Amino acid sequence: MIWILGGTSEAVELARAIKRDDYVVTVTTYAGLEQLKGCNGIVSKMGLEEMVVFIEENSVETVVDMSHPFAYEATENSTEASRRSGVKHIRYVRESSKEQFGKQFSSLEELKRYISTVSGNVFFTTGINTIEEFESVKRYNRFIYRVLPTVFSLEKCVSSGVKIEDIVAAMGPYTVEFNMAMFRNYGADFVVMKDSGSRGGTSEKIEACRRLGIEALILSRRDQEVGISDIGEILEMID
């Protein structure tokens, strides 16, 4: 059995290209599962111990980690679970953005400190997991959050104190022009994003900011990961 940790468009691409039938793709949201129609996908969010059990119960021989570049815990846990279980672990590494625009921040804390000093409308494209962190430095500014159109995402926003008019529930991918229209519509003075690479829409967001003269605030990744950036190479290893 091949176990693919999903959460990226590349995981969907791999699942559609794989020739063998004994594989499963796990994602943590039903929105992610919808992208896997016709593939062997399930919704499951596991910690380290659950991963070890999953590998054993499903006779997993290879774990392919294609989770989001910022899903650090999932990567750390899948690596350790594979080591404990004695199975092969392959990490897909999405290339970072090469855009030279905006301010780069090496940590969430550093980014928060900077945001706490700005004035204006701040448009966040960083997902739901950091909403409470950012809300803690909001002061008198308007914070707008673009999130996936799921009940869980909306509930997370509301429970974190975000006003309904400051929630943008939409599903990417987004073009430069679409981003521009959205940023302009909400009067964004700053756009906050993660460096999710070109496949993650970072380039389109940065270009939209460049054209509109908006300051892009970019959360960089941790130190460069070791892994494979070629989906074709991964296919050769598992098919």
Backbone bond lengths (Angstrom), bond angles and torsions (degrees), N, CA, C in turn:
res aa  C-N    CA-C-N  psi(-1)  N-CA   C-N-CA  omega(-1)  CA-C   N-CA-C  phi
1 M - - - 1.463 - - 1.531 110.25 -
2 I 1.321 115.58 135.13 1.455 122.22 173.73 1.526 107.68 -101.47
3 W 1.307 116.12 128.20 1.463 120.41 177.86 1.522 108.69 -110.32
4 I 1.337 115.88 119.40 1.460 121.82 178.90 1.524 109.13 -107.32
5 L 1.316 116.58 120.38 1.457 120.77 173.07 1.520 107.29 -82.44
6 G 1.336 116.36 115.36 1.456 120.62 -175.53 1.516 113.56 -91.98
7 G 1.333 113.90 -162.17 1.455 119.78 -178.48 1.515 112.66 119.93
8 T 1.336 116.60 0.52 1.461 121.38 178.98 1.526 109.32 -135.47
9 S 1.323 115.70 161.71 1.467 119.77 177.23 1.520 110.82 -65.45
10 E 1.340 116.48 -28.46 1.453 119.87 178.81 1.524 111.99 -66.63
11 A 1.333 117.18 -32.51 1.466 120.54 177.54 1.527 110.23 -65.10
12 V 1.327 115.83 -39.45 1.465 120.55 177.07 1.526 109.60 -64.58
13 E 1.322 115.90 -43.16 1.469 121.03 179.18 1.525 111.15 -60.47
14 L 1.327 116.65 -43.07 1.462 120.64 179.37 1.523 110.82 -65.36
15 A 1.334 116.61 -43.44 1.464 120.79 -178.72 1.528 111.36 -62.16
16 R 1.315 117.04 -36.06 1.468 120.49 -179.66 1.529 111.81 -76.81
17 A 1.327 116.35 -21.11 1.465 120.02 -177.21 1.524 113.28 -95.16
18 I 1.326 117.35 -21.58 1.461 120.83 -175.39 1.531 110.09 -65.46
19 K 1.313 116.52 138.13 1.469 120.79 -175.26 1.524 112.88 -91.98
20 R 1.303 118.30 -28.37 1.457 120.54 -178.08 1.526 110.33 -79.83
21 D 1.318 116.17 157.22 1.463 121.35 -177.07 1.523 113.23 -95.04
22 D 1.334 116.66 -20.87 1.463 119.05 -174.73 1.530 110.83 -87.74
23 Y 1.339 113.76 72.37 1.461 119.95 176.70 1.520 108.19 -143.39
24 V 1.316 116.05 161.68 1.456 121.31 174.42 1.520 108.39 -145.48
25 V 1.322 115.29 141.41 1.462 121.13 175.99 1.519 107.86 -111.77
26 T 1.321 117.06 124.52 1.462 120.10 176.64 1.522 109.36 -104.36
27 V 1.325 115.11 135.73 1.459 122.17 174.85 1.520 107.74 -129.13
28 T 1.313 116.56 163.05 1.466 119.41 -174.69 1.519 113.48 -100.02
29 T 1.339 117.88 -5.34 1.458 120.66 -179.44 1.527 110.42 -134.86
30 Y 1.335 115.52 156.74 1.460 119.88 176.76 1.528 111.04 -71.96
31 A 1.334 116.30 -24.91 1.465 119.46 174.45 1.524 109.43 -63.35
32 G 1.329 115.97 -40.09 1.460 120.23 177.28 1.512 111.87 -66.61
33 L 1.338 116.19 -35.47 1.465 120.66 -179.95 1.526 111.15 -66.36
34 E 1.327 116.50 -35.41 1.462 120.33 179.66 1.523 111.65 -60.62
35 Q 1.327 116.44 -30.59 1.463 120.28 179.62 1.530 111.79 -72.98
36 L 1.337 116.13 -13.24 1.467 121.04 -175.06 1.527 112.95 -104.32
37 K 1.324 117.00 22.83 1.466 120.03 -179.87 1.523 110.25 -56.29
38 G 1.332 115.16 130.51 1.451 120.52 -178.62 1.510 113.79 89.07
39 C 1.334 116.42 -4.23 1.472 121.29 178.91 1.530 109.46 -111.20
40 N 1.322 116.30 168.23 1.465 120.95 178.10 1.524 109.34 -84.23
41 G 1.323 116.05 81.74 1.457 120.17 -177.04 1.513 112.80 -117.33
42 I 1.325 116.45 147.42 1.462 122.14 175.30 1.528 108.75 -140.05
43 V 1.332 115.45 156.67 1.462 121.04 175.09 1.518 108.47 -96.03
44 S 1.312 116.27 121.97 1.465 120.41 179.95 1.520 109.32 -161.78
45 K 1.320 116.02 126.02 1.466 120.74 176.57 1.522 107.40 -111.31
46 M 1.321 116.72 113.45 1.466 121.32 -172.67 1.518 112.54 -118.96
47 G 1.325 114.32 145.22 1.448 121.05 169.70 1.518 108.89 -90.17
48 L 1.322 116.44 -173.41 1.466 120.92 -176.07 1.522 112.52 -58.07
49 E 1.329 117.47 -51.52 1.463 120.12 -175.78 1.525 111.44 -64.13
50 E 1.341 116.29 -38.95 1.464 119.46 178.46 1.533 110.60 -64.49
51 M 1.323 116.02 -35.27 1.468 119.39 178.09 1.521 111.62 -64.99
52 V 1.316 116.27 -41.69 1.465 120.53 178.82 1.527 109.80 -60.32
53 V 1.333 116.20 -44.81 1.464 120.95 179.38 1.531 110.44 -64.76
54 F 1.327 116.74 -42.34 1.465 121.44 -179.33 1.525 110.68 -60.35
55 I 1.321 116.82 -42.98 1.467 121.42 179.03 1.523 110.64 -61.31
56 E 1.332 115.63 -43.80 1.470 120.18 -177.69 1.523 111.36 -69.29
57 E 1.327 116.64 -47.81 1.464 120.61 -174.97 1.529 112.86 -67.60
58 N 1.331 116.55 -26.44 1.463 119.95 -177.33 1.525 113.33 -106.05
59 S 1.344 115.33 10.30 1.474 120.86 179.20 1.530 111.66 49.97
60 V 1.326 114.65 45.80 1.469 120.52 179.48 1.524 109.48 -69.00
61 E 1.322 116.20 131.99 1.469 120.45 178.49 1.530 112.25 -106.26
62 T 1.347 115.77 -25.18 1.463 120.59 178.78 1.526 109.90 -142.52
63 V 1.325 115.98 133.18 1.460 122.19 175.30 1.526 107.69 -106.52
64 V 1.322 116.27 124.61 1.463 120.95 177.30 1.526 107.71 -111.99
65 D 1.316 116.11 108.43 1.462 121.34 -177.33 1.521 109.50 -88.30
66 M 1.336 115.67 104.29 1.460 121.43 177.20 1.519 109.74 -118.15
67 S 1.331 115.27 32.54 1.456 120.63 178.94 1.523 110.15 -72.34
68 H 1.312 116.15 171.85 1.469 122.50 -176.86 1.524 110.64 -60.53
69 P 1.332 117.94 146.36 1.470 120.46 -179.75 1.524 114.10 -56.17
70 F 1.347 117.15 -23.87 1.460 120.25 -179.79 1.529 112.77 -100.58
71 A 1.328 117.44 6.01 1.469 120.95 177.38 1.529 108.90 -84.93
72 Y 1.328 115.15 63.82 1.465 120.55 -172.87 1.529 112.81 -60.23
73 E 1.329 116.25 -41.42 1.467 119.52 -177.21 1.527 111.12 -64.12
74 A 1.332 116.24 -41.59 1.467 119.86 179.49 1.523 110.74 -62.06
75 T 1.312 116.67 -41.47 1.467 120.84 179.90 1.522 111.30 -66.95
76 E 1.327 116.26 -45.29 1.468 119.82 179.42 1.523 110.90 -62.19
77 N 1.336 116.33 -43.54 1.465 120.12 -178.41 1.529 112.13 -68.33
78 S 1.329 117.13 -41.49 1.468 119.02 -178.80 1.522 110.90 -68.18
79 T 1.325 116.36 -33.93 1.469 120.21 177.06 1.523 110.72 -64.75
80 E 1.330 115.87 -46.44 1.464 120.24 -179.02 1.528 111.25 -69.38
81 A 1.331 117.44 -39.67 1.466 120.83 178.99 1.527 110.55 -62.59
82 S 1.317 116.61 -39.23 1.469 120.90 177.92 1.522 110.66 -65.62
83 R 1.327 116.11 -41.70 1.470 120.31 179.21 1.518 110.74 -62.44
84 R 1.333 116.07 -46.31 1.467 120.46 -179.70 1.524 111.34 -61.97
85 S 1.322 115.49 -37.64 1.467 120.26 -174.84 1.520 112.72 -87.27
86 G 1.314 116.74 -9.07 1.460 120.29 179.41 1.511 114.17 71.04
87 V 1.345 116.85 32.60 1.462 120.17 178.88 1.526 109.72 -113.83
88 K 1.318 115.26 162.09 1.469 120.55 -178.74 1.528 110.21 -70.77
89 H 1.332 116.18 141.07 1.464 121.75 177.20 1.518 108.81 -124.37
90 I 1.321 116.41 124.60 1.461 121.95 178.14 1.525 108.08 -117.66
91 R 1.320 116.61 125.79 1.459 120.70 178.21 1.520 109.94 -106.41
92 Y 1.335 115.59 120.94 1.456 119.98 172.89 1.521 107.86 -84.64
93 V 1.315 116.86 128.61 1.464 121.74 -179.16 1.524 109.23 -115.21
94 R 1.304 115.38 114.06 1.462 120.03 176.68 1.527 108.69 -75.80
95 E 1.316 116.01 133.28 1.460 119.78 -178.94 1.523 110.83 -64.82
96 S 1.329 115.97 141.80 1.459 121.33 178.80 1.522 110.13 -70.22
97 S 1.327 114.83 161.45 1.458 119.87 176.22 1.524 109.67 -69.12
98 K 1.315 115.59 143.81 1.467 120.24 178.80 1.526 111.35 -104.71
99 E 1.329 115.95 10.16 1.461 120.15 -178.96 1.528 110.54 -68.50
100 Q 1.326 116.19 136.64 1.459 121.78 177.94 1.525 108.84 -108.63
101 F 1.315 115.48 73.67 1.464 119.97 -178.55 1.518 108.19 -153.42
102 G 1.314 116.26 144.97 1.453 120.67 177.17 1.514 112.76 86.51
103 K 1.325 114.94 -178.04 1.461 121.88 179.68 1.527 109.71 -100.56
104 Q 1.312 116.46 133.61 1.459 122.32 179.52 1.524 109.88 -100.78
105 F 1.334 116.34 139.52 1.465 121.96 179.14 1.523 108.80 -127.88
106 S 1.307 116.19 133.49 1.465 120.69 -174.39 1.520 113.33 -86.01
107 S 1.327 117.31 -12.06 1.467 120.01 -179.60 1.517 110.10 -149.79
108 L 1.330 115.37 159.58 1.457 120.93 177.82 1.519 110.60 -63.21
109 E 1.317 117.54 -38.60 1.465 121.35 -179.76 1.525 111.03 -63.34
110 E 1.318 116.32 -42.43 1.464 120.51 178.65 1.529 110.45 -63.22
111 L 1.322 116.12 -42.16 1.460 121.14 178.16 1.519 110.96 -63.66
112 K 1.311 117.31 -44.01 1.469 121.24 179.00 1.526 111.28 -60.94
113 R 1.320 116.56 -42.23 1.469 119.82 -179.86 1.526 110.76 -60.31
114 Y 1.321 115.79 -40.93 1.463 118.60 179.69 1.527 110.59 -67.76
115 I 1.325 117.01 -45.03 1.463 120.43 -179.04 1.524 111.05 -60.90
116 S 1.315 116.66 -32.00 1.471 120.31 -179.71 1.525 112.17 -66.44
117 T 1.338 117.73 -12.02 1.470 121.15 -178.09 1.526 113.04 -103.00
118 V 1.336 117.66 -8.73 1.465 119.57 -173.66 1.523 111.32 -89.27
119 S 1.331 115.07 165.91 1.458 121.58 175.99 1.521 108.45 -131.11
120 G 1.333 116.25 134.13 1.458 119.98 178.15 1.514 112.79 132.30
121 N 1.323 115.34 -162.41 1.460 122.13 -179.85 1.526 109.72 -94.33
122 V 1.328 115.67 125.40 1.464 121.30 -177.74 1.526 108.60 -113.41
123 F 1.323 116.44 122.72 1.467 122.75 -177.09 1.526 108.13 -105.07
124 F 1.343 116.11 117.49 1.464 121.57 -175.92 1.528 110.98 -100.56
125 T 1.324 115.89 133.65 1.471 121.72 175.94 1.526 109.16 -125.38
126 T 1.316 115.74 34.84 1.467 121.93 -171.10 1.524 113.88 -104.97
127 G 1.332 117.74 10.04 1.462 119.29 178.44 1.518 112.76 86.70
128 I 1.330 115.15 -174.40 1.466 120.20 -172.79 1.523 114.39 -94.64
129 N 1.318 117.72 -16.80 1.468 119.45 -172.32 1.518 114.27 -70.55
130 T 1.331 117.19 -17.42 1.468 119.98 -177.28 1.525 112.75 -112.80
131 I 1.322 117.62 8.86 1.465 120.41 -176.11 1.527 111.56 -58.31
132 E 1.318 117.41 -48.20 1.463 119.91 -178.30 1.523 111.42 -62.44
133 E 1.329 116.60 -36.76 1.467 120.86 177.82 1.530 110.19 -60.22
134 F 1.317 116.27 -46.31 1.459 119.68 -178.05 1.530 111.75 -72.24
135 E 1.323 117.05 -38.36 1.460 119.97 179.46 1.529 111.69 -59.01
136 S 1.324 116.70 -27.60 1.472 120.52 -178.62 1.524 112.50 -68.55
137 V 1.344 118.25 -15.75 1.470 120.65 179.62 1.531 111.12 -118.23
138 K 1.301 116.75 21.67 1.466 121.65 -174.06 1.522 113.21 -68.71
139 R 1.295 118.13 -41.85 1.462 123.52 -174.49 1.532 109.58 54.55
140 Y 1.334 117.84 -127.18 1.464 121.85 -175.87 1.533 112.36 -98.05
141 N 1.303 117.87 4.55 1.464 121.14 -177.90 1.526 111.77 -77.27
142 R 1.319 115.65 164.93 1.463 120.57 172.52 1.519 108.17 -99.14
143 F 1.332 115.58 125.02 1.458 121.76 177.57 1.528 108.36 -110.15
144 I 1.325 116.71 124.77 1.464 122.35 178.00 1.524 108.35 -113.01
145 Y 1.336 116.40 135.84 1.465 120.50 -176.71 1.526 110.78 -120.03
146 R 1.326 115.92 123.61 1.468 120.29 173.09 1.521 108.03 -95.58
147 V 1.329 115.98 119.89 1.464 121.40 -174.43 1.525 109.62 -133.11
148 L 1.320 115.42 167.96 1.461 119.79 176.49 1.526 110.30 -66.35
149 P 1.327 118.48 146.70 1.463 121.76 -178.53 1.526 112.23 -80.69
150 T 1.320 116.25 64.49 1.462 121.43 178.16 1.524 109.45 -121.48
151 V 1.318 115.87 155.82 1.463 120.73 178.17 1.524 110.21 -58.96
152 F 1.334 116.45 -42.08 1.464 120.58 -178.90 1.526 111.12 -60.50
153 S 1.331 116.99 -44.02 1.466 120.78 -179.70 1.521 111.23 -63.38
154 L 1.315 116.41 -44.48 1.460 120.37 -179.44 1.521 111.27 -65.29
155 E 1.331 116.29 -41.62 1.465 119.87 178.21 1.524 110.93 -63.10
156 K 1.325 116.23 -39.01 1.463 120.68 178.69 1.523 110.53 -62.94
157 C 1.315 116.93 -43.06 1.463 120.92 178.55 1.524 111.16 -61.24
158 V 1.316 115.76 -50.49 1.461 120.65 -176.99 1.525 111.21 -63.89
159 S 1.330 117.15 -43.43 1.469 120.24 -179.64 1.523 111.91 -67.13
160 S 1.333 116.75 -20.17 1.466 120.98 178.49 1.523 111.83 -90.12
161 G 1.340 116.08 1.06 1.458 120.02 176.15 1.512 115.35 92.52
162 V 1.344 117.34 11.94 1.463 120.49 -179.40 1.529 109.26 -80.06
163 K 1.330 116.47 133.28 1.454 121.06 178.21 1.534 109.86 -71.31
164 I 1.329 115.04 149.60 1.460 120.37 -178.90 1.527 111.41 -56.41
165 E 1.340 116.52 -40.62 1.464 119.54 -177.78 1.528 113.38 -70.54
166 D 1.327 115.78 -7.97 1.465 120.06 179.07 1.531 112.07 -105.83
167 I 1.336 116.43 14.41 1.465 121.67 177.94 1.524 109.12 -110.66
168 V 1.310 116.44 125.65 1.465 122.24 174.91 1.525 106.85 -113.64
169 A 1.329 116.23 106.20 1.467 120.71 -178.72 1.520 108.50 -98.75
170 A 1.319 115.78 108.75 1.468 119.81 -176.26 1.519 109.80 -152.79
171 M 1.331 114.51 160.14 1.461 121.46 -177.29 1.524 109.70 -117.99
172 G 1.334 117.00 126.24 1.455 121.42 178.04 1.518 111.21 -76.15
173 P 1.327 118.95 -172.31 1.474 125.26 4.31 1.524 112.17 -76.01
174 Y 1.345 115.82 156.28 1.452 122.33 -177.76 1.525 110.54 -114.47
175 T 1.313 116.06 138.93 1.461 120.41 174.79 1.524 109.46 -80.82
176 V 1.324 115.72 168.54 1.465 120.38 175.53 1.523 109.50 -58.61
177 E 1.322 116.07 -44.42 1.463 120.85 -176.99 1.526 111.90 -65.07
178 F 1.337 116.32 -39.00 1.467 119.75 178.39 1.524 109.90 -65.24
179 N 1.325 116.74 -44.08 1.461 120.22 177.26 1.522 110.90 -60.14
180 M 1.317 116.58 -44.00 1.464 120.27 179.77 1.523 111.15 -58.79
181 A 1.330 115.82 -45.90 1.463 120.09 -179.47 1.524 110.87 -61.31
182 M 1.325 116.20 -41.50 1.458 120.29 -178.91 1.529 111.58 -69.50
183 F 1.327 117.22 -45.78 1.463 120.39 -180.00 1.528 110.58 -62.99
184 R 1.327 115.64 -39.42 1.463 120.38 -179.97 1.528 110.37 -67.83
185 N 1.322 116.10 -41.94 1.466 120.94 -178.50 1.524 111.92 -60.32
186 Y 1.339 116.61 -36.65 1.464 120.31 -178.76 1.529 112.39 -95.21
187 G 1.310 116.98 7.11 1.454 120.38 177.07 1.514 113.14 59.27
188 A 1.327 116.43 40.56 1.468 120.38 -175.73 1.528 111.51 -66.59
189 D 1.321 115.40 129.39 1.463 121.69 172.26 1.524 110.70 -96.19
190 F 1.332 115.38 -25.58 1.464 122.46 179.19 1.526 107.77 -139.50
191 V 1.332 116.50 144.19 1.464 121.27 173.16 1.522 107.61 -123.98
192 V 1.335 115.55 125.04 1.465 121.81 -178.12 1.522 108.51 -101.94
193 M 1.327 116.19 131.15 1.467 120.78 -177.51 1.520 110.42 -146.87
194 K 1.324 115.30 161.47 1.460 121.55 171.00 1.526 108.03 -96.63
195 D 1.315 116.49 152.18 1.462 119.32 173.55 1.524 107.98 -79.92
196 S 1.324 115.03 83.09 1.462 121.39 -179.04 1.520 111.97 -91.64
197 G 1.328 117.39 6.98 1.454 120.70 179.48 1.512 112.03 82.14
198 S 1.328 116.10 170.92 1.461 120.07 -178.38 1.524 111.65 -63.35
199 R 1.337 117.59 -33.77 1.468 120.65 178.61 1.524 111.23 -68.70
200 G 1.321 116.78 -20.01 1.459 120.99 -179.87 1.514 113.85 -95.30
201 G 1.339 116.92 6.85 1.463 120.17 176.25 1.514 115.21 86.87
202 T 1.326 117.75 6.58 1.463 120.36 -177.98 1.523 111.63 -63.58
203 S 1.310 117.29 -43.47 1.471 120.95 -177.66 1.521 111.50 -60.68
204 E 1.332 116.61 -41.15 1.465 120.36 -179.73 1.523 111.43 -66.42
205 K 1.318 116.60 -38.13 1.468 119.65 178.39 1.523 111.30 -68.29
206 I 1.319 116.25 -42.99 1.466 120.30 -179.93 1.526 110.70 -63.83
207 E 1.327 116.86 -43.06 1.464 119.82 -179.85 1.525 111.04 -64.89
208 A 1.338 117.11 -38.00 1.466 120.50 176.96 1.522 110.26 -62.18
209 C 1.324 116.52 -42.07 1.469 120.68 177.85 1.522 110.66 -64.39
210 R 1.315 116.43 -42.11 1.466 120.93 -179.51 1.535 110.90 -59.65
211 R 1.331 115.17 -46.48 1.469 119.34 -177.40 1.526 112.21 -67.14
212 L 1.327 116.36 -32.45 1.465 120.33 -177.18 1.523 113.18 -92.51
213 G 1.323 117.09 -6.88 1.456 119.96 -178.05 1.514 112.73 72.46
214 I 1.333 116.41 30.29 1.466 122.36 179.23 1.522 108.89 -95.69
215 E 1.319 116.73 143.59 1.463 119.96 179.18 1.530 110.25 -78.92
216 A 1.319 116.55 121.84 1.465 122.03 177.64 1.521 109.22 -91.81
217 L 1.330 115.86 127.34 1.467 122.02 178.57 1.524 106.94 -111.41
218 I 1.319 116.73 113.39 1.466 121.56 -168.39 1.520 111.49 -115.48
219 L 1.331 115.79 121.19 1.462 121.10 175.50 1.521 108.31 -83.19
220 S 1.327 116.11 114.36 1.462 120.89 -178.29 1.523 110.35 -76.26
221 R 1.313 115.43 163.99 1.462 120.58 175.88 1.520 110.28 -81.21
222 R 1.310 114.17 168.65 1.456 119.40 173.11 1.528 108.90 -67.38
223 D 1.312 116.66 -175.13 1.463 120.78 178.93 1.523 110.40 -49.52
224 Q 1.306 115.86 149.12 1.464 122.34 -177.15 1.527 112.28 -52.00
225 E 1.341 115.04 125.81 1.460 120.66 179.57 1.525 111.13 -76.39
226 V 1.302 114.38 156.80 1.460 120.86 173.27 1.522 107.27 -100.64
227 G 1.317 116.53 127.55 1.454 119.55 -179.72 1.511 111.06 177.57
228 I 1.321 115.52 -160.68 1.463 122.48 -176.98 1.522 109.04 -116.80
229 S 1.330 116.84 133.27 1.461 121.46 -178.84 1.521 113.06 -106.39
230 D 1.314 116.63 3.19 1.466 122.10 -177.32 1.529 109.62 -111.43
231 I 1.337 116.48 112.90 1.463 120.61 -179.22 1.524 110.95 -63.16
232 G 1.328 116.83 -36.60 1.460 120.68 178.32 1.515 112.15 -59.71
233 E 1.315 116.38 -38.28 1.464 120.96 178.65 1.523 110.81 -65.98
234 I 1.335 116.21 -39.58 1.465 119.90 178.24 1.524 110.14 -65.14
235 L 1.324 116.96 -41.53 1.463 120.98 178.43 1.521 111.26 -58.04
236 E 1.312 116.45 -42.57 1.465 120.36 179.24 1.525 111.52 -62.83
237 M 1.331 116.24 -30.88 1.460 120.46 -177.50 1.521 112.66 -77.62
238 I 1.332 117.47 -25.68 1.465 119.33 -173.24 1.520 113.86 -112.40
239 D 1.327 118.86 -20.05 1.474 120.26 -177.43 1.527 111.59 -81.62
